Amino acid sequence: MSSPGQPVQPSPSRPYSSLARLQQALVLGGLVFALAWLLWWWPRSPLVAVLGALSMLAGYAVVLALEGLAAARVNVGDAAPHAGWAGIASAWWQEVRVAPRVFAWRQPFCWKRLPDDTEARPGAVPAVVFVHGFVCNRGFWLPWMQRMRSQGMPYVSVNLEPVFGDIDDYMPVMRDAVRRAHALTGRPPVLVCHSMGGLVARAWRAVEPGMLVHSIITIGSPHRGTWLGRFSRVANGRQMRQDGEWLAALYEREAALTPAHTYADYVCWYSNGDNIVFPASTATLPGADNRHVPGTAHVALAFHPRVMDESLAMVASAGSSPSARTAS
């Protein structure tokens, strides 16, 4: 670990993202195919040409609608308040707008922008470790990174690969990121995690209890799994099945390490409009600071003004406050 005042060694992880390459191919391939369809059909039927091209470029909106309807059905009887049809429609529209920015621009083409901090800042607020979710990379966090840079707050990030690997295999990447973040300021860092990233953080903490963090903020994380997990055929997807064996084992390890106040230093953001993690209350933890944002979709939840503002305020105040676990 670097000593205060010394440059922090950059991450030894690979200088590329296989997910970025995959998403680049999908985006460019989709654009080429849509353009070819448009040019082929335009002389024959302009209507077919336009409708076909639009279906290729905007078909994801139909998938998001089906997810939202499934979430509304499964959320019946859940402890979280019902979103209502207006909330479901609003969440769908949020996700329609934000998904292309994340999956067709930031992650495939801009993931290297705003690199991690490497200059040590003794006495600064704790650094943040950004932990992305399923089928994502560090480019997901660019709006957060821009905010933090403007406020002079240090951060590091991870790229969790292989993309469809076992969650337990991400532990070395987490260990490296937490060490780098701690070395930046000499303080235990704050972990900010989206979706599967919250499970990665919990799994890492269960195997590295001696490495301290100030607190862990999770955003739409399937802490008790998600209904959609039953359809997954990849390793990390299966681990996110609702009330699955992997999650049950994780709970047992955490309880054995910290029998009392197990999740006292967690803040869990969740929403009844989440189209990926549902039932909605599966994104909460017992004894955590669980904060509900109504009618907000899964990816959009990470960029909701309240989530960003309050989370960054927590980070800013963390330098003068002990972690909840330490205080207890």
Backbone bond lengths (Angstrom), bond angles and torsions (degrees), N, CA, C in turn:
res aa  C-N    CA-C-N  psi(-1)  N-CA   C-N-CA  omega(-1)  CA-C   N-CA-C  phi
1 M - - - 1.468 - - 1.523 109.83 -
2 S 1.331 116.66 138.45 1.456 120.27 -179.67 1.513 109.97 -69.98
3 S 1.309 116.02 145.97 1.454 120.58 175.75 1.514 109.40 -84.34
4 P 1.373 118.33 155.72 1.458 121.12 -179.22 1.517 111.68 -55.37
5 G 1.319 115.46 136.61 1.446 121.78 179.30 1.507 113.73 92.70
6 Q 1.357 117.20 -11.20 1.459 121.54 -179.92 1.523 109.40 -101.44
7 P 1.337 117.60 147.98 1.463 119.40 177.10 1.512 110.64 -59.01
8 V 1.321 115.57 141.46 1.456 121.63 178.17 1.512 108.76 -86.67
9 Q 1.318 116.73 132.97 1.451 120.28 -179.28 1.526 110.21 -65.09
10 P 1.338 117.85 133.38 1.456 119.43 177.42 1.514 110.94 -66.00
11 S 1.320 115.13 163.86 1.450 120.54 -178.66 1.518 110.72 -62.83
12 P 1.359 116.99 138.31 1.452 119.32 177.39 1.517 113.32 -81.47
13 S 1.337 117.75 4.66 1.457 120.55 -177.42 1.527 110.82 -66.35
14 R 1.323 115.36 164.04 1.459 121.08 -175.59 1.529 111.33 -60.14
15 P 1.361 116.89 139.85 1.471 120.25 -176.15 1.519 112.51 -81.01
16 Y 1.306 117.70 29.89 1.455 119.79 175.97 1.522 108.77 -148.99
17 S 1.290 115.86 167.66 1.455 121.95 179.20 1.523 108.16 -125.47
18 S 1.321 116.57 117.08 1.461 119.48 178.01 1.524 110.47 -65.31
19 L 1.334 116.70 -30.71 1.462 119.11 176.84 1.517 110.52 -65.44
20 A 1.349 117.32 -41.32 1.461 120.13 178.74 1.519 110.31 -59.40
21 R 1.331 116.84 -42.46 1.463 119.81 179.26 1.519 111.43 -64.19
22 L 1.326 116.21 -41.96 1.468 119.88 178.33 1.520 110.73 -62.44
23 Q 1.329 116.89 -46.06 1.464 119.59 -178.47 1.523 112.03 -69.78
24 Q 1.333 117.51 -32.35 1.461 119.54 173.10 1.521 110.61 -60.15
25 A 1.325 116.77 -45.72 1.465 121.00 -179.93 1.520 111.20 -62.91
26 L 1.334 116.41 -41.20 1.462 119.67 -179.56 1.527 111.44 -66.75
27 V 1.324 116.49 -42.92 1.473 119.98 -178.81 1.527 110.66 -66.28
28 L 1.326 116.12 -50.98 1.463 119.36 -178.06 1.526 111.18 -66.74
29 G 1.332 116.70 -39.34 1.458 119.71 177.43 1.515 111.84 -63.24
30 G 1.337 116.36 -40.69 1.457 119.84 178.26 1.513 112.74 -64.11
31 L 1.336 116.11 -40.77 1.468 119.82 178.63 1.529 111.35 -65.49
32 V 1.328 116.69 -42.59 1.466 120.47 179.53 1.524 110.66 -64.09
33 F 1.316 116.07 -44.55 1.465 120.01 -178.43 1.528 110.93 -65.42
34 A 1.350 116.66 -41.16 1.466 119.86 178.87 1.527 111.14 -64.82
35 L 1.338 116.18 -40.37 1.463 119.72 178.71 1.532 110.82 -66.00
36 A 1.329 117.03 -41.86 1.467 120.31 178.50 1.522 110.93 -62.08
37 W 1.328 116.44 -42.42 1.468 120.78 177.82 1.528 110.12 -61.07
38 L 1.323 116.13 -45.70 1.463 120.89 -178.36 1.524 110.76 -60.99
39 L 1.334 116.69 -46.20 1.462 120.08 -178.82 1.521 112.03 -67.64
40 W 1.324 117.64 -36.60 1.467 120.75 -179.12 1.522 112.20 -69.56
41 W 1.340 116.38 -43.23 1.455 119.81 -173.75 1.528 113.99 -88.14
42 W 1.325 118.48 -18.85 1.467 119.08 -174.42 1.525 113.19 -57.01
43 P 1.327 120.18 -45.70 1.475 119.03 179.39 1.530 112.45 -66.06
44 R 1.330 117.29 -24.96 1.457 121.34 -176.70 1.521 112.44 -90.03
45 S 1.333 115.51 -45.97 1.472 120.06 180.00 1.518 108.78 -157.55
46 P 1.318 118.31 101.07 1.467 120.26 178.95 1.525 112.72 -56.36
47 L 1.338 116.75 -34.28 1.463 119.61 -179.11 1.527 110.82 -65.71
48 V 1.322 116.61 -47.15 1.466 120.60 177.79 1.527 109.70 -62.77
49 A 1.311 117.18 -39.00 1.464 121.27 180.00 1.520 111.02 -60.49
50 V 1.331 116.50 -48.50 1.464 120.50 -177.04 1.521 111.31 -70.13
51 L 1.336 116.93 -45.23 1.460 119.98 -178.44 1.526 111.24 -63.97
52 G 1.329 116.80 -40.52 1.457 119.77 178.94 1.513 112.47 -64.65
53 A 1.342 116.71 -44.41 1.461 120.26 179.51 1.529 111.02 -64.30
54 L 1.331 116.43 -41.00 1.465 119.91 179.23 1.522 111.35 -65.12
55 S 1.325 116.96 -38.99 1.464 119.39 179.81 1.520 111.34 -64.54
56 M 1.322 116.93 -33.59 1.463 120.11 178.53 1.524 111.42 -71.67
57 L 1.318 116.30 -37.88 1.464 119.93 -175.22 1.524 113.05 -88.28
58 A 1.316 117.03 -26.62 1.467 120.06 -175.35 1.518 113.03 -121.36
59 G 1.323 117.31 12.21 1.457 120.16 179.49 1.519 113.34 -62.00
60 Y 1.333 116.49 -24.12 1.461 119.94 178.76 1.522 111.73 -58.79
61 A 1.364 116.84 -27.10 1.461 120.10 -179.21 1.521 111.17 -64.11
62 V 1.330 116.84 -32.39 1.462 120.76 177.07 1.530 109.97 -67.76
63 V 1.339 116.13 -42.88 1.463 120.07 178.14 1.531 110.27 -61.01
64 L 1.327 116.86 -42.93 1.462 120.29 178.63 1.524 111.28 -62.63
65 A 1.323 116.89 -37.50 1.461 120.29 178.20 1.526 110.92 -64.63
66 L 1.330 117.38 -42.23 1.461 120.85 178.81 1.525 110.86 -64.56
67 E 1.322 116.72 -39.22 1.465 120.11 177.05 1.522 110.65 -63.14
68 G 1.351 115.94 -43.18 1.456 119.43 179.89 1.513 112.47 -62.84
69 L 1.332 116.92 -39.53 1.463 120.58 178.30 1.523 110.80 -66.87
70 A 1.332 116.57 -40.44 1.461 119.74 177.55 1.527 110.72 -62.79
71 A 1.341 116.24 -42.78 1.458 119.97 178.97 1.525 111.21 -61.75
72 A 1.340 116.75 -42.21 1.464 120.39 179.86 1.526 110.70 -61.60
73 R 1.316 115.78 -39.74 1.473 119.68 -179.78 1.529 110.61 -68.85
74 V 1.325 117.54 -46.19 1.469 121.24 -177.10 1.527 110.98 -69.60
75 N 1.327 117.53 -30.42 1.466 120.88 -178.04 1.519 113.45 -72.22
76 V 1.326 117.63 -10.45 1.463 119.99 176.95 1.530 108.45 -61.69
77 G 1.297 116.78 122.89 1.457 120.75 -178.58 1.514 114.05 92.01
78 D 1.357 117.88 -6.88 1.467 120.21 178.34 1.525 109.70 -73.55
79 A 1.329 115.11 158.54 1.460 119.83 -178.08 1.524 113.04 -68.61
80 A 1.337 117.46 -25.72 1.469 120.25 -179.98 1.526 110.39 -70.73
81 P 1.324 118.32 150.81 1.468 120.77 177.16 1.529 110.97 -59.79
82 H 1.325 116.59 149.64 1.458 120.56 178.48 1.526 110.02 -72.90
83 A 1.330 116.06 141.01 1.461 120.26 -178.41 1.519 111.98 -75.95
84 G 1.330 118.13 -30.80 1.462 120.57 -174.64 1.517 110.11 76.42
85 W 1.322 115.67 161.72 1.465 119.30 -176.47 1.516 112.56 -63.70
86 A 1.333 116.96 -34.39 1.468 119.37 178.25 1.529 110.31 -65.64
87 G 1.313 116.89 -41.31 1.460 120.42 178.58 1.511 112.46 -66.45
88 I 1.344 116.47 -38.14 1.459 120.79 178.88 1.527 110.21 -65.55
89 A 1.340 116.18 -44.00 1.462 120.27 179.41 1.522 111.11 -64.58
90 S 1.334 116.67 -40.48 1.461 120.40 178.69 1.523 111.10 -63.99
91 A 1.339 116.27 -42.74 1.463 120.17 179.42 1.527 110.29 -63.19
92 W 1.334 117.06 -41.50 1.464 120.71 178.91 1.524 111.04 -60.20
93 W 1.314 116.94 -45.08 1.461 120.61 -178.21 1.522 110.85 -66.73
94 Q 1.335 117.84 -38.20 1.464 120.42 175.45 1.523 110.58 -57.11
95 E 1.343 116.00 -46.41 1.459 120.20 -175.86 1.522 111.53 -70.96
96 V 1.316 117.47 -34.40 1.463 120.82 176.52 1.523 110.47 -59.30
97 R 1.318 116.48 -37.76 1.466 120.62 -178.24 1.525 112.90 -79.33
98 V 1.327 117.19 -39.33 1.467 118.83 -172.71 1.522 112.75 -85.06
99 A 1.333 118.60 -30.36 1.467 120.89 -174.81 1.529 113.20 -57.89
100 P 1.349 120.54 -46.12 1.471 118.60 178.97 1.521 112.97 -62.25
101 R 1.326 117.67 -35.07 1.461 119.80 179.79 1.528 111.48 -63.79
102 V 1.333 115.32 -37.04 1.466 119.81 -178.25 1.523 111.10 -80.48
103 F 1.345 116.85 -53.60 1.457 120.76 -169.15 1.528 114.37 -89.72
104 A 1.327 117.20 -16.67 1.467 119.35 179.58 1.520 113.04 -112.83
105 W 1.341 117.59 -1.64 1.459 119.15 -179.62 1.536 112.85 -136.82
106 R 1.325 117.15 -65.99 1.461 119.09 -173.41 1.529 112.06 -61.64
107 Q 1.323 117.56 -49.83 1.464 120.08 -175.66 1.529 113.73 -72.87
108 P 1.326 119.29 -45.44 1.464 117.30 -178.90 1.523 114.52 -75.50
109 F 1.332 118.18 -35.14 1.462 120.24 -169.90 1.528 114.73 -115.05
110 C 1.323 118.76 -18.93 1.467 120.96 -173.65 1.524 113.38 -121.49
111 W 1.320 118.33 11.97 1.459 120.59 -171.88 1.522 113.65 -64.42
112 K 1.331 118.39 -21.86 1.467 120.98 179.12 1.524 112.86 -86.77
113 R 1.321 117.76 -9.22 1.463 120.06 -179.49 1.520 110.82 -65.46
114 L 1.316 116.21 156.15 1.463 123.87 177.36 1.528 110.71 50.62
115 P 1.340 117.70 67.27 1.469 121.34 -176.75 1.525 112.15 -61.94
116 D 1.325 114.44 162.51 1.463 120.58 -179.87 1.527 110.94 -61.61
117 D 1.321 115.85 151.87 1.465 121.28 175.48 1.528 109.78 -69.07
118 T 1.314 115.33 140.73 1.465 120.97 177.02 1.523 112.34 -127.87
119 E 1.328 117.86 -9.52 1.466 121.61 -179.43 1.525 109.16 -90.47
120 A 1.332 116.05 119.61 1.456 120.43 -178.02 1.521 111.00 -62.60
121 R 1.345 116.84 142.93 1.465 122.77 -179.69 1.521 109.27 -132.02
122 P 1.307 119.08 76.95 1.466 120.67 -179.85 1.519 111.18 -57.40
123 G 1.327 116.43 135.47 1.457 121.11 177.27 1.506 114.60 86.04
124 A 1.327 117.64 -4.87 1.464 119.60 179.13 1.519 109.65 -76.08
125 V 1.321 115.63 175.46 1.463 118.93 174.57 1.523 108.11 -64.10
126 P 1.323 118.53 160.46 1.462 119.56 178.19 1.520 111.41 -57.30
127 A 1.310 115.77 145.53 1.456 119.98 175.14 1.525 109.37 -74.09
128 V 1.310 115.69 158.38 1.464 122.49 176.65 1.517 109.12 -104.50
129 V 1.324 115.98 140.25 1.460 122.39 169.63 1.523 107.18 -107.09
130 F 1.319 117.42 116.28 1.461 121.88 178.81 1.525 109.53 -89.34
131 V 1.331 116.19 125.47 1.462 121.94 -178.89 1.530 108.08 -123.38
132 H 1.318 115.86 109.56 1.469 120.52 -176.01 1.523 110.97 -79.11
133 G 1.328 115.03 178.21 1.449 121.04 -177.34 1.524 114.06 -107.66
134 F 1.305 115.05 -158.96 1.461 124.79 -175.07 1.530 110.95 -63.60
135 V 1.318 116.98 132.37 1.470 124.60 179.74 1.539 110.66 54.65
136 C 1.324 115.61 45.66 1.460 121.03 177.57 1.529 108.68 -136.50
137 N 1.338 115.98 170.77 1.457 122.14 170.66 1.524 108.41 -141.87
138 R 1.333 117.99 -172.02 1.464 120.98 -173.93 1.524 112.53 -62.70
139 G 1.334 118.12 -20.97 1.452 120.14 177.83 1.513 113.57 -60.70
140 F 1.326 116.55 -21.31 1.466 121.42 177.40 1.524 111.39 -54.83
141 W 1.345 116.58 -34.57 1.459 121.69 -169.71 1.529 114.20 -92.52
142 L 1.313 119.56 9.34 1.462 120.37 -173.81 1.533 114.07 -53.90
143 P 1.338 120.56 -43.69 1.473 118.26 177.77 1.530 113.11 -60.61
144 W 1.323 117.52 -36.58 1.466 121.27 176.29 1.524 110.04 -66.79
145 M 1.316 116.60 -43.84 1.460 120.09 -179.17 1.519 111.67 -62.06
146 Q 1.336 116.73 -38.32 1.462 120.29 177.41 1.524 110.59 -63.26
147 R 1.332 116.29 -43.61 1.466 120.23 178.80 1.528 110.46 -62.24
148 M 1.315 116.70 -44.54 1.459 120.02 -176.81 1.522 111.64 -66.94
149 R 1.318 116.53 -39.30 1.466 119.35 177.47 1.522 110.59 -62.28
150 S 1.323 116.85 -41.60 1.460 120.14 -179.29 1.522 111.89 -65.75
151 Q 1.331 116.84 -24.29 1.464 121.45 -179.61 1.526 112.42 -101.93
152 G 1.344 117.30 4.44 1.454 120.73 177.88 1.510 114.07 68.41
153 M 1.335 117.43 32.80 1.461 122.16 -178.33 1.534 109.07 -105.66
154 P 1.333 118.74 127.38 1.465 121.37 -175.77 1.525 112.54 -78.68
155 Y 1.336 115.51 154.45 1.463 120.25 179.21 1.515 110.08 -154.70
156 V 1.331 114.41 159.03 1.458 123.05 167.14 1.523 106.93 -133.68
157 S 1.332 116.77 167.65 1.462 120.34 -176.88 1.517 109.80 -144.13
158 V 1.326 115.31 170.76 1.468 120.95 178.94 1.522 109.29 -127.01
159 N 1.321 115.01 156.84 1.458 123.31 163.71 1.523 106.04 -118.27
160 L 1.319 117.22 111.84 1.451 121.58 -176.11 1.526 109.46 -88.05
161 E 1.333 115.06 105.69 1.459 120.60 179.00 1.526 109.17 -136.59
162 P 1.344 117.69 151.58 1.457 127.78 5.36 1.523 112.44 -65.79
163 V 1.322 115.01 146.80 1.460 121.79 -171.59 1.522 111.49 -56.43
164 F 1.334 117.87 -40.51 1.458 121.50 -176.94 1.525 111.32 -109.41
165 G 1.341 116.12 31.34 1.449 120.91 -177.98 1.518 113.16 -84.80
166 D 1.313 114.66 -178.58 1.459 123.07 177.04 1.528 108.96 -73.29
167 I 1.325 117.56 136.13 1.467 121.29 -179.99 1.529 110.99 -58.03
168 D 1.311 116.92 -37.05 1.465 119.98 -178.81 1.522 112.52 -64.10
169 D 1.315 117.66 -20.89 1.468 120.53 179.63 1.525 112.75 -78.25
170 Y 1.336 117.69 -7.70 1.463 121.07 179.78 1.532 112.50 -87.45
171 M 1.319 117.84 -0.93 1.466 120.37 -174.35 1.526 113.77 -61.07
172 P 1.353 121.06 -41.39 1.475 119.10 177.98 1.527 112.79 -61.06
173 V 1.335 117.41 -36.26 1.463 120.78 178.38 1.525 110.26 -65.16
174 M 1.337 116.36 -41.99 1.464 120.15 178.18 1.523 111.02 -64.73
175 R 1.320 116.59 -43.34 1.466 120.51 -179.52 1.527 110.62 -58.70
176 D 1.316 116.13 -44.84 1.467 120.67 179.86 1.526 110.98 -63.24
177 A 1.335 117.42 -43.40 1.464 120.88 -177.62 1.525 111.33 -65.20
178 V 1.327 117.11 -43.43 1.466 120.14 -179.24 1.520 110.41 -65.88
179 R 1.318 117.50 -39.09 1.458 120.18 177.22 1.524 111.53 -62.47
180 R 1.324 116.28 -43.89 1.465 119.65 179.43 1.519 111.22 -64.46
181 A 1.332 116.52 -40.79 1.463 120.35 -179.71 1.522 111.07 -65.81
182 H 1.327 116.55 -41.13 1.465 120.16 178.64 1.522 110.59 -63.83
183 A 1.337 116.21 -39.47 1.462 120.03 -178.47 1.522 112.57 -67.63
184 L 1.312 118.26 -24.72 1.456 120.99 -179.15 1.520 111.99 -63.05
185 T 1.338 117.33 -40.18 1.464 121.07 -172.67 1.517 113.33 -124.78
186 G 1.334 117.46 -13.01 1.457 119.75 -173.75 1.509 113.11 78.29
187 R 1.331 116.99 8.65 1.465 122.04 -179.71 1.528 110.17 -116.86
188 P 1.332 117.38 150.18 1.461 119.12 172.63 1.535 109.81 -59.12
189 P 1.319 118.77 132.24 1.460 120.94 -174.79 1.527 113.19 -79.64
190 V 1.315 114.77 170.54 1.463 123.22 171.18 1.524 107.49 -102.98
191 L 1.321 117.20 131.16 1.458 121.53 177.20 1.522 108.69 -96.36
192 V 1.334 116.51 126.96 1.465 122.34 175.77 1.523 107.03 -115.48
193 C 1.314 116.22 117.91 1.464 121.30 -168.34 1.523 111.11 -129.14
194 H 1.318 115.93 138.93 1.461 120.70 174.88 1.518 109.99 -113.01
195 S 1.316 116.28 136.41 1.463 123.27 171.86 1.530 111.38 53.68
196 M 1.329 118.29 -125.99 1.458 121.92 -178.86 1.527 111.92 -55.20
197 G 1.340 117.73 -25.55 1.453 120.93 179.37 1.519 113.05 -56.41
198 G 1.335 117.33 -31.83 1.458 119.99 176.96 1.517 111.96 -65.11
199 L 1.333 116.99 -37.06 1.464 120.51 177.34 1.523 110.84 -71.01
200 V 1.339 116.32 -37.14 1.467 119.99 176.76 1.526 109.62 -60.74
201 A 1.326 116.96 -44.14 1.464 120.87 179.68 1.524 111.18 -63.11
202 R 1.324 116.97 -43.20 1.464 119.87 179.39 1.522 111.24 -64.76
203 A 1.337 116.69 -43.87 1.466 120.10 -179.67 1.522 110.56 -63.40
204 W 1.344 117.06 -40.90 1.467 120.37 178.23 1.527 109.92 -62.99
205 R 1.318 117.12 -44.61 1.460 119.76 -177.60 1.527 111.61 -63.35
206 A 1.326 116.30 -32.48 1.460 119.87 -179.50 1.530 112.21 -70.13
207 V 1.331 117.01 -24.52 1.470 119.76 179.58 1.528 112.06 -103.43
208 E 1.327 117.31 -10.87 1.473 121.71 178.74 1.526 109.89 -129.01
209 P 1.337 118.67 56.00 1.473 119.44 -175.20 1.520 113.57 -65.51
210 G 1.331 117.54 -17.95 1.456 119.76 -179.69 1.512 114.16 -79.83
211 M 1.355 118.16 -15.46 1.461 121.64 178.12 1.521 108.54 -89.41
212 L 1.317 116.76 112.37 1.456 121.38 -171.44 1.523 112.12 -80.71
213 V 1.317 115.63 144.23 1.466 122.82 167.82 1.518 107.30 -128.74
214 H 1.321 116.27 152.88 1.459 119.65 -179.80 1.520 111.05 -72.16
215 S 1.321 116.13 -48.38 1.456 121.73 -178.98 1.522 108.67 -164.27
216 I 1.330 115.26 166.64 1.460 121.64 -179.85 1.521 108.65 -128.97
217 I 1.320 116.13 122.43 1.465 122.79 177.98 1.522 107.46 -106.39
218 T 1.317 117.39 121.36 1.459 121.19 178.06 1.526 109.69 -114.34
219 I 1.311 115.06 144.05 1.466 121.76 -176.61 1.522 108.25 -126.63
220 G 1.311 117.24 109.61 1.457 121.10 179.42 1.521 112.57 59.56
221 S 1.318 117.62 40.70 1.467 121.13 -179.10 1.528 110.44 -91.58
222 P 1.324 117.78 134.20 1.477 120.80 -177.57 1.522 111.53 -79.64
223 H 1.317 117.12 70.13 1.458 121.34 -174.47 1.528 112.40 -62.19
224 R 1.319 116.52 -31.15 1.461 119.63 173.84 1.527 110.43 -113.71
225 G 1.330 114.55 25.31 1.459 119.88 178.43 1.515 112.32 83.92
226 T 1.308 114.87 179.52 1.456 120.90 178.75 1.514 109.90 -137.44
227 W 1.314 115.93 147.79 1.468 122.67 179.69 1.519 110.65 -55.91
228 L 1.337 117.88 -35.33 1.462 121.10 -178.43 1.527 112.24 -68.36
229 G 1.335 117.79 -19.93 1.447 120.67 -177.91 1.516 113.58 -59.65
230 R 1.336 117.81 -23.97 1.469 121.09 -178.71 1.523 112.41 -65.35
231 F 1.339 116.71 -18.80 1.465 120.10 -177.91 1.531 112.76 -95.04
232 S 1.327 117.40 -5.46 1.462 120.01 -175.52 1.525 111.28 -79.01
233 R 1.328 114.79 145.49 1.463 121.40 177.20 1.528 111.78 -118.73
234 V 1.337 117.68 7.45 1.466 121.23 178.94 1.523 108.87 -105.77
235 A 1.336 116.01 160.49 1.462 120.62 -170.72 1.527 113.15 -57.97
236 N 1.341 117.29 -55.85 1.463 118.77 -177.03 1.523 112.11 -69.52
237 G 1.317 117.78 -27.39 1.457 120.27 175.15 1.517 111.63 -66.56
238 R 1.329 117.28 -42.54 1.465 120.56 178.17 1.522 111.25 -64.40
239 Q 1.321 116.92 -33.62 1.461 119.85 179.55 1.529 112.19 -68.10
240 M 1.320 117.58 -16.12 1.461 121.17 -179.82 1.522 112.53 -99.26
241 R 1.330 117.28 15.10 1.461 119.71 175.58 1.517 110.62 -66.75
242 Q 1.311 115.59 142.93 1.459 120.75 -176.90 1.524 110.68 -59.12
243 D 1.334 115.63 125.46 1.467 122.75 179.16 1.531 111.70 54.95
244 G 1.324 116.77 36.51 1.454 121.74 -179.30 1.522 112.91 -78.36
245 E 1.330 115.68 171.78 1.463 121.65 -176.09 1.534 111.75 -65.45
246 W 1.331 116.95 -41.59 1.462 119.14 -178.14 1.525 110.78 -62.42
247 L 1.320 117.29 -43.31 1.464 120.95 179.25 1.525 111.19 -65.83
248 A 1.326 116.69 -40.27 1.463 119.68 178.69 1.533 110.59 -61.65
249 A 1.325 116.63 -41.33 1.460 120.25 178.50 1.525 111.24 -65.49
250 L 1.326 116.86 -37.08 1.457 120.75 177.95 1.524 110.54 -63.62
251 Y 1.330 117.54 -44.90 1.462 121.28 177.56 1.529 110.64 -57.68
252 E 1.323 117.22 -42.18 1.463 120.90 -179.02 1.525 110.95 -63.83
253 R 1.333 117.37 -42.69 1.466 120.13 179.50 1.523 110.76 -64.09
254 E 1.337 116.58 -42.61 1.461 120.06 -179.14 1.529 111.32 -64.48
255 A 1.332 116.22 -43.00 1.465 120.14 -179.19 1.524 111.27 -65.57
256 A 1.336 116.56 -34.58 1.465 119.71 178.50 1.524 111.16 -68.39
257 L 1.318 117.37 -35.74 1.463 121.77 -179.62 1.520 111.90 -75.78
258 T 1.339 116.19 -41.59 1.465 121.20 -177.05 1.526 108.64 -134.78
259 P 1.321 118.37 83.77 1.467 120.38 -175.25 1.517 113.66 -62.63
260 A 1.339 117.56 -34.17 1.470 121.16 -179.43 1.523 109.95 -109.45
261 H 1.323 116.21 142.71 1.470 122.16 176.92 1.541 110.83 54.16
262 T 1.313 116.47 45.02 1.459 121.39 -173.81 1.518 112.42 -56.15
263 Y 1.335 116.68 -39.88 1.469 120.46 -174.57 1.530 111.69 -117.60
264 A 1.329 116.38 29.90 1.464 120.01 -175.27 1.522 112.70 -66.05
265 D 1.337 117.83 -26.21 1.464 119.67 -178.50 1.527 112.17 -102.93
266 Y 1.323 116.68 24.16 1.460 121.91 175.35 1.532 110.32 -104.67
267 V 1.319 115.15 141.33 1.467 122.41 168.38 1.517 106.40 -117.64
268 C 1.322 117.35 122.35 1.463 121.63 -175.00 1.523 110.27 -117.35
269 W 1.323 115.72 110.59 1.461 120.92 174.06 1.530 108.66 -86.24
270 Y 1.330 116.30 134.63 1.465 120.10 178.62 1.523 109.64 -148.63
271 S 1.332 115.54 164.82 1.467 119.53 -177.00 1.527 111.09 -147.11
272 N 1.329 114.42 146.58 1.465 119.68 174.49 1.530 111.63 -79.03
273 G 1.332 117.65 -0.30 1.463 120.85 176.03 1.519 112.23 -106.03
274 D 1.325 117.32 7.94 1.464 121.91 -179.12 1.529 109.63 -66.76
275 N 1.316 116.73 122.52 1.459 122.11 -176.51 1.520 113.32 -93.17
276 I 1.328 117.82 -0.83 1.460 121.99 -179.90 1.530 111.69 -116.96
277 V 1.322 117.00 -46.41 1.463 121.23 179.86 1.523 108.60 -102.15
278 F 1.301 115.60 103.43 1.466 121.90 177.85 1.519 109.39 -153.73
279 P 1.338 117.89 153.35 1.458 129.30 2.15 1.532 112.37 -53.62
280 A 1.322 114.92 151.16 1.457 120.53 -170.33 1.524 112.96 -57.76
281 S 1.333 117.71 -39.82 1.460 120.26 -174.80 1.524 112.84 -71.39
282 T 1.339 118.76 -7.90 1.462 119.32 176.19 1.529 111.42 -68.66
283 A 1.325 117.62 -11.14 1.461 121.32 178.07 1.524 112.13 -91.28
284 T 1.332 117.46 11.65 1.458 121.63 178.87 1.526 110.29 -110.73
285 L 1.334 116.02 164.48 1.458 122.02 176.95 1.526 108.91 -129.18
286 P 1.314 118.32 143.22 1.471 120.45 179.75 1.521 111.70 -65.30
287 G 1.320 116.26 127.89 1.450 121.29 178.97 1.512 114.57 83.70
288 A 1.334 117.37 -3.42 1.463 120.39 177.97 1.525 110.20 -82.97
289 D 1.314 115.53 169.20 1.463 121.74 172.39 1.527 106.65 -84.77
290 N 1.336 116.05 88.70 1.455 122.12 -175.58 1.532 109.48 -89.15
291 R 1.343 116.23 122.08 1.463 121.35 -174.19 1.521 110.18 -120.92
292 H 1.320 115.47 119.87 1.462 121.89 -175.65 1.523 111.47 -94.00
293 V 1.330 115.61 130.76 1.466 121.89 173.90 1.521 106.88 -116.85
294 P 1.311 119.47 106.63 1.467 120.31 -172.10 1.526 113.47 -69.53
295 G 1.339 115.11 148.23 1.457 122.21 170.89 1.511 115.73 57.87
296 T 1.336 117.84 42.37 1.466 121.07 -178.34 1.520 109.11 -127.60
297 A 1.323 116.95 133.31 1.458 121.96 -176.62 1.525 111.43 -77.59
298 H 1.323 114.86 174.02 1.463 121.50 -168.27 1.533 113.27 -63.14
299 V 1.322 117.75 -56.41 1.462 120.12 -179.77 1.529 110.24 -72.61
300 A 1.319 116.88 -40.94 1.467 120.46 -179.78 1.520 112.08 -59.97
301 L 1.341 117.42 -28.49 1.462 120.60 -179.49 1.531 111.36 -59.82
302 A 1.326 116.78 -35.03 1.467 120.15 -178.76 1.521 112.50 -67.38
303 F 1.329 117.75 -20.75 1.466 121.13 -176.80 1.525 111.90 -116.06
304 H 1.321 116.70 12.31 1.465 120.86 176.49 1.524 109.02 -63.74
305 P 1.325 118.83 134.47 1.477 120.67 -177.06 1.522 113.60 -53.25
306 R 1.339 116.75 -41.52 1.468 118.50 -179.36 1.525 110.93 -65.61
307 V 1.332 117.05 -42.07 1.465 120.44 -179.43 1.523 110.50 -62.33
308 M 1.329 116.68 -46.63 1.456 119.94 -178.94 1.524 111.43 -67.77
309 D 1.321 117.49 -46.84 1.462 120.76 -176.06 1.527 111.44 -62.95
310 E 1.321 117.41 -49.63 1.456 120.22 -176.76 1.527 111.70 -70.38
311 S 1.335 116.98 -36.09 1.462 119.28 179.42 1.523 110.95 -66.72
312 L 1.330 116.96 -43.53 1.463 119.81 179.16 1.530 111.25 -68.01
313 A 1.318 116.68 -31.68 1.467 119.42 175.23 1.528 110.53 -65.91
314 M 1.335 116.53 -37.13 1.468 119.89 176.22 1.522 111.01 -62.75
315 V 1.334 116.32 -41.83 1.456 120.31 179.29 1.528 109.73 -64.08
316 A 1.331 116.48 -44.37 1.465 120.43 -178.47 1.520 112.20 -61.86
317 S 1.334 116.28 -34.49 1.470 119.50 -178.78 1.526 112.54 -88.24
318 A 1.327 117.01 -8.81 1.467 120.02 -176.37 1.516 112.54 -65.96
319 G 1.323 116.87 -26.57 1.453 119.32 -178.72 1.518 113.63 -64.84
320 S 1.329 117.06 -23.75 1.467 120.26 -178.03 1.513 112.51 -111.30
321 S 1.361 116.96 11.35 1.456 119.31 -178.42 1.533 109.38 -134.82
322 P 1.337 117.61 143.19 1.459 119.91 176.27 1.513 109.77 -75.02
323 S 1.337 117.30 161.30 1.451 119.47 174.87 1.503 110.09 -67.31
324 A 1.337 116.30 157.30 1.461 119.84 -178.89 1.523 110.60 -61.23
325 R 1.337 117.99 -35.65 1.451 120.31 -178.66 1.526 110.80 -69.93
326 T 1.353 116.19 -39.22 1.458 119.55 178.13 1.518 110.67 -65.87
327 A 1.355 115.23 -41.68 1.455 119.38 -178.80 1.506 112.31 -66.08
328 S 1.358 116.87 -32.36 1.449 119.75 179.84 1.515 110.48 -79.54
